[in-house]
């Protein structure tokens, strides 16, 4: 008799986990309390995977030793508590899939920068000839790739929600890009609990593994003072003097690590901002650990085009630049975006507030922004912070309207920046939908 396994959530990670579990001989049942798209239903039927939609039937889940849970489902809900009480092990898709591959795993987490760092790392490995896949929060799920592909390396972007439900997951190289308050509603409004979730990425590593961290980040640096790790710690940052140093010589930045010296012309590095140099340091350090040549690393960094919806240049219309930074769903990400702009700014901001403190943005807004366009159902907190800071402050609940207003307000050499600092779910399906609507609205001008 086959062992029962339950998958909660029919997103990319859930369907991938179900496909992998079926391949490994489990009796799989997938449950989603929302509707499952027709496309996914066809995949589940083709794989002979039992499923339900619009509800979670606990009785059907009885006897499941393993439950693979979507990262979007909190541990606190009654269904999870009941499954735990019946003896089911609640694991993430990342944890489950890692049991069925011998590939070298590179895990990258952090509040901001993890997508860019993941894609930079993937480019460095791919261009160096590695047989490598990229997964986690990007593209095809890790589990589905393990089931259907045979990569020797995986570069994984991993959220704190995915790390919450790991047991034995141990990447050979773990990276934390930074830590700032985010998603605290899932962690009892406790920054300490959120930090602990991020640090889990290194908890199962051995002495043969590597743990990379941003030494410029004050929250992360303080958290690591009393943090014990079996792996070899390697720090990166502008102030780092030992493992890796970064210095500026005219228009270059120099990375020195593991007896290698990599000089990159900043004019050739396509991503703007100090934060992206830190992302490049992390990716370059990974490449160095894997003995990729400095020439190959430099080539990959200088040709990288950037992550979708992250400081993505859309068009220049009448000498006004339109930039899509829809992936900036928290204040810290928006801070980096604003910091990198050196022209007069029309700022599109707003969405679902996650307990944001916007005060840190005030100095940048005072010196850079000529207009603020709020795009959200509830803009009260934004009004309280920013109204009166700029000459123009306008509220709207339509992306097309926000872009049309931006077009009227902006002058030649200005920048129109969508960097919301908020989640997207009040007006959009997700941040990708928000960014796509921005790009379409700009193209329709």
Steps between C-alpha positions, in 0.01 A plus 500: 500500500639836400572762764263798498634852445289817503584820316331821619478768232486465122749769411821431309673355806200283596448350156874439469506325837205285399669396174823412682314310773311298241826414327643383832211259551281688747121491502454874441204719588511872416264744671443871435226705667489725191421416141755305297551623145394278212862483383614360834203262518612349168853451636368333816274269300784407264715411802210304659516719811187522716397855587230724643431873463302754697545321831737302723355161603685387810345151491661435161838601643502253787793262500733733310848481654620795291315821416672733252362846578487806275712784644192722481317294765583606860590232754250656739179395321290226657547257209878496549463457875265205451732338248788536744292346778432192287877457454553648152836664434443844346778582251566752225541411135868601528550249782312221321674541163849521650467137618486376143801665337875467538555834331707774665254748652551875531234663719450878499272686739464853635235768525617672181738414219449125503343484152774709341774308685343168398480598133853647503632176651309290249645704212854462635465122530317453170749713307786302657355180353336357813194276463285723721134567575343799673194453721336585831297815456605523134348322204441124505496358851798322653294182550383485140855551373628221727224275360551586134858627455851390598693811603830476687446836673194692615495868591198546728332824603347418838253702706469494878165322458673214318769484769235477774429139405843351434635207702820381331544737205869594481633701204870471424510879472251709700463875453316768698497827305354717779227512763251781553153481659253333261212250522499547878128417507605136443747518790287639784622849409844391623814598308692245708279216377540619140880507541495145639305386194762646266788346695348153456657492154833412664384285791567161339825584322822311568862610524534434126236763422509880467285772656518841329359810666490875446725655766367849417154406627473603869207273591662196342844574646357535851297179463812306401704607804351218707404273208682169481550347157689186402573636154775739397381859532596739222392862523469751219448875507650840438664510843625142501876474545574128522307256284398744233570870453342749269678820409426772250761621256350765275226316307582147616415281791738222594405170658778317679420152620667164534824639354315622190467863397209596277481856367172611345427829330187636671393660173484148351302358794141538384334510845492831683545553873727402785266214592557338161875515549443301820291249303784476248750440782294210631465343155868552418600340830289193418669480162840521666414223748411281201835586335348690208758723333500871577470576128182293475354660814574849369344417162181375663465798733550759229247338264225434754167657401329498840198332657152568363309763700816607684619844378396387153541771236181504295518789251625852456219723371567866422826463696316374810621162632237255627628238748308199631601405855176321588692234692581764764233383743660647814652830608859380492478391136346834404774683690764334282303587187461867596865520599608385153303769312691821429236693300180682606252232596131422458436223750210250475452337843241306697309177543442278801693647793691241704555717806742720307698783655542745213704754697831359375399604148432864587856634444513345152150616409571856615810526280392296196122483452299768320175300508349206689223288350334263748368178348297308756161442655606656832757781474444657844839409641680625189303826516591543865871458424550664161218745425651846485854370448468543123311757294287228345331223699228303318299189589381245246378140490586424139840426350406653166389818674819510712717471189300761307534745790873426523534575129332839545708591805842384380737725307793404275782330694262401783448141616162338563560224753250234605644386834196429719658406838181298554342168410283491189190305597256791535490579128711229332544121502867532601802724448556352151148599396558849640829534311353364178210745519750784552702395195189467285372841612835661417506337156148629435597861563 
